[in-house]
Amino acid sequence: MVKIQIKRLSKTAKLPEKMTPHSSGYDIFADLAKDVVILPEDVALIPTGFSIEVPSGYEAQIRPRSGLAINHKIGILNSPGTIDSDYRGEVKIITFNFGDENFIVKPNMRIAQMVFSKVEDAILEESDSLSKTERDSGGFGHTDTKLDCK
């Protein structure tokens, strides 16, 4: 288990919490003074009212909530978002409305979830060649349809 320091940045902020004992993620709440309307195909940066101190060797991943995705077509751009161990600013959620109707984010609404993950450090060695595999350079749709935009 990893210990995460968390700092409340406003009196109205609700700190992240697990909704069930076996949840992987901590639900994150919108720290808003009033409703925010996200138009179709638009983005809003939703404040959470807290910052965290993630230990070195870990990251916090910000992920969409499945209920908002399936019921309202609400997602998070750059998902999963990463909070690095050296970031101390407010956690904010880059919320996108993929739907065709306005979406209203209300104060204290559960808007995202946060999962903590171990991060392995890597040594990158430049090389003139890489080992061959059966897949080799087959990428997007390599087992079915090629999606090459060239």
Buried (B, 14 or more C-beta within 10 A) or exposed (E): EEEBEEEBBEEEBBBBEEEEEEEEBBBBBBBBEEEBEBEEEEEBEBBBBBBBEBEEEBBBBBBBBEEBBEEBBBBBEEBBBEBEBEBEEBBBBBBBBEBEEEBEBEBEBBBBBBBBEEEEEEEEEEEEEEEEEEEEEEEEEEEEEEEEEE
